[in-house]
Amino acid sequence: MPKQPSGDFPFPADADRMHRFDPEMTGLILEYVAERLAMHETSVDGLGDRRHLEQAVAGLIGDEPREASAVLDIYVNHLANTILSADSPRYHAFIPAAPTKASLLFDMVVSAASLQGCSWLEAAGAVIAENQALRVMSDLAGLPASAGGVFVSGGSAGNLSALVVARDTARRARIQSGLPEVRMRVVVSDQAHSSIKNALNITGMDALIVPTLDGRLEGGVLRETLSDDADLSDVVAVVATAGTTNAGIIDDLAAAAAVAAEHGWWFHVDGAYGGAGMLSRHLRDRYAGVERADSLVMDPHKWWFAPFDSAALIYRDPRLAKAVHTQDASYLDVIHEDDEDFNPSDLAYHLTRRARGMALWFSMAVNGLDAYRDAVDHSLALARYAAARIDEDPDLHLIREPDLSVVLFRRVGWLHADYEAWGQRLLHEQTAFVTHSAWRGETVGRLVFLHPATTTEMVDEVLATLG
């Protein structure tokens, strides 16, 4: 008999009841998942009413258990249809998602097996798999064999982690050269993603903003802006975007890379949405210069067709990231005994992490990269189809020819309220989910195409409502 604890800490009876296998609940959930995966076209779903939702879940969590079927019914009948489905082929707002069936299924494996990916010691198999997927992405970008990285939660986390490395690497170099501490600056365009601004705020750096004429960071304007600056000694990095979120514009990466190299600055490429465009059989030359990046972000949960939440953060030299992000603690010494290992926890500001890159790895292996190329090219073809249809309509005006799969346009005579009403009508009718955006201070229409199951007929349905 084990010795019983004394005092106020007796062993509770049946303490492991939450952790025992429940075949009925398992069957219930797997049946729901199978039905969801079998849908030919995922519905867009809609918005939620706060009062109704609060009433639906009122008192649901208490001291005593509830039947899993009853809780699942509340989700299915009250919650699910108020969560907009970013994986619907009719979802054309923000940046959609379209995870492959293989990636969704393997994400279940990651969750069901409680796979984490913190260190080589704890998760060698997960690290090997994730690194293989990262190698595919690095090779696509033309980065050297030494490149490596980690999967983080999203582009914002990736951009922040990369800019921390840029800052601290420059700070170390200044100290070694005997230069004083300064508040550092980073060169960005006026179309850089909002997460870049947030990252600079968090890291205590400022933006040196380069204006754009057509939304694209151009080499000539970049150099002119820098020449107008009296003192560039506090600049440490250049950030370029491979596919801006609002308009899908690819910056002049080659020019940005050249400027960074001339000054000895870090070169970061934010390809969270648009980096996957390198998969296209027709656009790879537009990304010239990305191979010179010191750090690169691409989000698998966007155009690489993986589930939320997954962003690939890749470094040209992971040792620089390891020097910055490794967390030292006595209980962590055991995972740092081999200096040759790059632990995922050492390459970004996180420590604990799930093996969020394994769903992409499984899908890449199962489907093959040609399937990814076809899916990306389908999105590009849809954008050009929509742009051509808009050009044909005298009531519509194309803002610019799409670089990737984002289409901006204006409806002649419409004001902000008209675009808003249009989006609400389309969602109410379940025709599509669209949201308006802004271009140079003007409210405009915006369509994003990402799902390979979106058809030209669906596009026509949306455009027909603009008449």
Beta strands, then each sheet from edge to edge (+ up, - down):
strand 1: 148-152
strand 2: 185-189
strand 3: 206-210
strand 4: 235-241
strand 5: 266-270
strand 6: 295-298
strand 7: 311-315
strand 8: 396-398
strand 9: 406-411
strand 10: 437-439
strand 11: 442-448
sheet 1: 1+ 7- 6+ 5+ 4+ 2+ 3+
sheet 2: 8+ 9- 11+ 10-
end
